[in-house]
Amino acid sequence: MNIFKKKDTGETTPEGVGKKLNRFLRKNAAGEKDLVETIRDRRKGLGNGRIFRSNSPEPGDENPSGGSDGKRSGSARSSVKERRERRVSWCFMLPSVAGVALFFLIPFFVVIYYSMIDNPVRHRFVWFSNYVKVFGNSAFRLASWNTLKFSVVAVPLAVSLSLLLAVVMEQKLPWKSRFRSFFLSPMMVPTASVIMIWQILFHYNGLVNSAFGGILGGKIDWLKSGYAQVPVILLFLWKNLGYNMILFMSGLANIPRDQIEVAKLEGATDFQIFWLIKIRYLSSTILFVTIMSLISSFKVFREVYLMGGDYPYDALYMLQHFMNNTFKSLDYQKLSAAAVMMAIFMILVIGALFLAENRFGKDLE
């Protein structure tokens, strides 16, 4: 505590200052021992005509250095706390990071390595010759074209129809919870049972041809003709609409209601509210649903395999068939090159979707 401020001391002689010290000591007789010792040290210095200032400011006094020591000590404490929190965070993240590296990153780099060698025995680098061979393979081109055609048709249908169902379910409908359960029920049905029902429905003498044969202009061999992807697309939609609908319903529930009410008061139509407000707030949900549907379209191999086996009709020969048959022949170089090309395509498509979503929904952040 600085007791020698000029505005408080009327005298500057050692005697006057000594009187001040005596009064201060009597007032603080019940103070701590170190305070008394500090004052006595000051009195000893009065014999030389010097006035000592305390090195440690007391409560209520201002720091002579402008508070820089307090700021430095506070920043040091905050930096130590941040380092401690960072270490704790990395300790919690380490198992997940190790698992991702062990089961995803390292195998992916191993696949890239195998795609650039001639065989797993000699390990001689041939660089991009395996990619050229795979791209020139007619089976790979057929599988890639069928998979691309299926994804281009099935994914937009899954996203748009599930969004339409979510908007309809948002209205006040009777038995709305039962409808939700009905659309989610396909997720609980075993795939083998569904495939058996689909084969009965789309057989040449099945229920679909019997019911709609006259409208379609005759019977169609659905699973062994150019229409073979139609049953697979219907199966894909039937299995994924319910899950996507629930995601869209949760996104619609998070849209601010005050903006919709203001738009209605301004005379906006339902279509304008849907297109200009709801769609813009659903941009992140649409991106997520599109990515999940795209991944599911590449995982349709299980259903197609149960329908047609290893070598189905040409319209049903998907990229997963090519991967599975190549793996059976132990052609690791061709398999690795095809897997890398598929991964690059997926990265480009998902990156384009992220860029579109950032550009479309950046004004909502």
ABEGO torsion letter per residue (X at the ends): XBAABAAABABABAAAAAAAAAAAAAAAAABBAAAAAAAAAAAAAAAAGBBBBBABBBBGBBBAAGGAAAAAAAAAAAAAAAAAAAAAAAAAAAAAAAAAAAAAAAAAAAAAAAAABABAAAGBBAEAAAAAAAAABAAAAAAAAAAAAAAAAAAAAAAAAAAAAAAAAABBBBGAAAAAAAAAAAAABBAAAAAAAAAAAABAABAAAAAAAAAAGEBBBAAABAAAAAAAAAAAAAAAAAAAAAAAAAAAAABBAAAAAAAAAAGBBAAAAAAAAAAAAAAAAAAAAAAAAAAAAAAAAAAAAAAAEABBBAAABBAAAAAAAAAAAGBAAAAAAAAAAAAAAAAAAAAAAAAAAAAAAAAAX
